[in-house]
Amino acid sequence: FYDWLHYNKYFGKYLKNYREGKGITTSSKITTIVILWGGILYSIFVTQSLIIHLILLAIAIGVTIHVVMIPTHKEA
């Protein structure tokens, strides 16, 4: 699975750039954050527990901070 993922024509270059410390593109950051928050907000909408809402928000905030702090890679 590791080899398949890292040599995949769609994901391979992104993983390689990330592993080498080159970062990810701005469009990848935006896509990641939009999908993350869409999923989190949907999950909050369908659950009734306040504690689950708070946990989901904490996870989303943490992941968003992590993604924003990753260096931005300029595609050539």
Backbone bond lengths (Angstrom), bond angles and torsions (degrees), N, CA, C in turn:
res aa  C-N    CA-C-N  psi(-1)  N-CA   C-N-CA  omega(-1)  CA-C   N-CA-C  phi
1 F - - - 1.444 - - 1.530 110.07 -
2 Y 1.333 116.20 -40.67 1.467 120.64 179.19 1.527 110.09 -57.70
3 D 1.310 116.27 -50.67 1.468 119.76 -179.84 1.520 111.33 -62.53
4 W 1.317 117.33 -43.83 1.461 120.57 179.86 1.526 110.44 -58.01
5 L 1.317 116.27 -45.70 1.456 120.88 -177.46 1.531 111.45 -68.19
6 H 1.319 117.26 -44.50 1.462 120.84 -175.56 1.531 113.40 -77.21
7 Y 1.304 118.16 -19.58 1.471 120.38 177.78 1.522 111.66 -110.68
8 N 1.310 116.34 12.44 1.456 122.39 177.77 1.522 109.33 -69.43
9 K 1.350 116.81 139.54 1.462 119.16 -177.03 1.521 113.03 -67.65
10 Y 1.319 118.63 -19.79 1.457 121.72 179.38 1.523 113.12 -93.38
11 F 1.328 117.57 -43.30 1.458 122.12 -174.22 1.520 114.17 -98.01
12 G 1.315 117.25 -24.11 1.460 121.71 -171.34 1.511 114.98 -54.74
13 K 1.330 117.47 -48.44 1.463 119.45 -176.56 1.527 112.00 -66.00
14 Y 1.339 116.99 -34.47 1.465 120.29 178.68 1.525 110.80 -67.42
15 L 1.317 116.57 -44.06 1.464 120.68 178.94 1.520 111.16 -65.74
16 K 1.323 116.92 -39.97 1.457 120.89 179.23 1.534 110.45 -62.59
17 N 1.324 116.81 -47.31 1.463 120.11 178.93 1.524 111.48 -61.65
18 Y 1.311 117.09 -40.74 1.467 121.27 179.85 1.532 110.34 -64.85
19 R 1.338 116.17 -47.51 1.468 120.19 -179.10 1.519 112.29 -63.00
20 E 1.331 116.97 -34.97 1.462 120.91 -178.76 1.522 112.62 -83.38
21 G 1.328 117.20 2.79 1.452 120.81 177.77 1.514 114.67 79.65
22 K 1.333 117.20 11.02 1.464 120.87 179.87 1.520 111.75 -79.42
23 G 1.314 116.87 -18.67 1.458 121.26 177.34 1.514 113.41 92.42
24 I 1.339 114.84 -164.45 1.460 121.09 179.43 1.529 108.58 -128.62
25 T 1.313 115.33 158.25 1.458 120.19 -176.58 1.527 111.13 -71.40
26 T 1.321 115.26 160.27 1.458 120.82 178.29 1.520 110.69 -60.87
27 S 1.328 116.89 -41.50 1.471 119.11 -179.91 1.525 111.45 -64.62
28 S 1.325 117.27 -34.85 1.468 120.34 176.86 1.519 110.99 -67.59
29 K 1.323 116.58 -38.69 1.462 120.36 177.53 1.528 110.25 -62.48
30 I 1.323 116.09 -46.99 1.464 120.52 -178.98 1.518 110.61 -62.60
31 T 1.324 117.15 -46.72 1.467 121.07 179.50 1.518 110.80 -59.96
32 T 1.321 117.00 -45.05 1.462 121.83 -179.75 1.525 111.42 -60.16
33 I 1.321 116.38 -46.41 1.465 120.36 -177.23 1.524 111.27 -68.85
34 V 1.332 117.76 -39.13 1.474 120.35 178.16 1.520 111.17 -64.12
35 I 1.330 117.05 -45.37 1.473 120.31 179.49 1.531 110.02 -65.75
36 L 1.326 116.83 -43.02 1.468 121.11 178.22 1.521 110.77 -56.08
37 W 1.331 117.23 -54.01 1.461 120.35 -176.29 1.521 111.93 -69.26
38 G 1.321 117.80 -33.04 1.465 119.69 175.31 1.517 111.35 -60.91
39 G 1.334 115.89 -46.04 1.461 120.55 178.73 1.514 113.06 -65.88
40 I 1.319 116.03 -41.70 1.463 120.28 179.64 1.521 110.85 -65.09
41 L 1.324 116.73 -46.47 1.469 119.96 -179.61 1.526 112.07 -64.26
42 Y 1.333 116.49 -37.80 1.466 119.42 175.65 1.533 109.74 -62.98
43 S 1.321 116.27 -44.61 1.466 120.28 -179.80 1.520 111.51 -62.29
44 I 1.319 116.86 -39.83 1.464 120.31 177.29 1.521 110.37 -64.63
45 F 1.314 116.33 -39.54 1.461 121.34 -179.13 1.533 112.31 -63.29
46 V 1.329 117.09 -36.89 1.467 120.16 -175.26 1.526 113.79 -91.93
47 T 1.340 117.76 -5.43 1.464 119.27 177.44 1.525 109.63 -107.11
48 Q 1.308 115.40 158.17 1.461 120.85 -176.91 1.528 113.27 -109.92
49 S 1.303 117.32 -9.49 1.463 121.51 -173.07 1.534 111.95 -86.40
50 L 1.315 115.91 124.61 1.462 120.86 178.03 1.525 111.05 -62.50
51 I 1.326 117.90 -39.16 1.465 120.46 -179.46 1.526 110.77 -64.51
52 I 1.325 116.94 -38.40 1.471 120.54 176.67 1.522 109.72 -65.40
53 H 1.324 117.27 -40.91 1.468 120.84 177.37 1.527 110.65 -58.59
54 L 1.309 116.58 -45.38 1.466 121.00 -179.08 1.527 111.84 -66.13
55 I 1.315 116.84 -40.31 1.470 121.13 177.72 1.525 110.35 -63.56
56 L 1.336 116.36 -45.63 1.464 120.33 179.44 1.527 111.43 -62.13
57 L 1.318 116.60 -42.10 1.466 119.81 178.09 1.526 111.55 -63.94
58 A 1.322 116.91 -41.05 1.466 120.73 178.30 1.530 110.87 -62.78
59 I 1.314 116.66 -42.39 1.469 121.00 178.18 1.526 109.92 -63.02
60 A 1.339 116.72 -47.10 1.459 120.54 -178.91 1.526 111.81 -61.73
61 I 1.313 116.92 -41.82 1.463 120.63 178.95 1.525 110.41 -65.03
62 G 1.327 116.50 -44.18 1.465 120.41 178.99 1.519 112.97 -62.18
63 V 1.323 116.53 -44.83 1.466 119.95 179.91 1.527 110.38 -67.81
64 T 1.325 117.35 -38.97 1.460 120.34 177.96 1.526 110.68 -61.07
65 I 1.315 117.44 -44.89 1.460 121.01 177.86 1.524 110.31 -60.65
66 H 1.325 116.66 -43.85 1.465 120.72 179.26 1.529 110.75 -60.23
67 V 1.324 117.28 -47.84 1.467 120.71 -177.91 1.531 110.79 -63.20
68 V 1.318 117.20 -42.58 1.460 120.86 -179.52 1.532 111.05 -64.34
69 M 1.317 117.08 -33.98 1.466 120.61 -177.50 1.528 113.47 -79.92
70 I 1.321 118.73 -12.45 1.453 121.64 176.48 1.533 107.39 -66.63
71 P 1.329 118.05 136.41 1.461 118.56 177.97 1.530 111.82 -56.34
72 T 1.331 115.56 147.50 1.461 120.22 179.52 1.521 108.83 -92.40
73 H 1.332 114.89 125.01 1.465 122.19 -178.70 1.517 109.18 -93.65
74 K 1.305 115.69 128.59 1.467 120.95 176.41 1.524 108.29 -91.84
75 E 1.336 115.49 119.64 1.472 118.52 179.03 1.510 109.33 -75.23
76 A 1.325 115.15 139.24 1.471 120.72 -179.44 1.498 112.08 -83.89
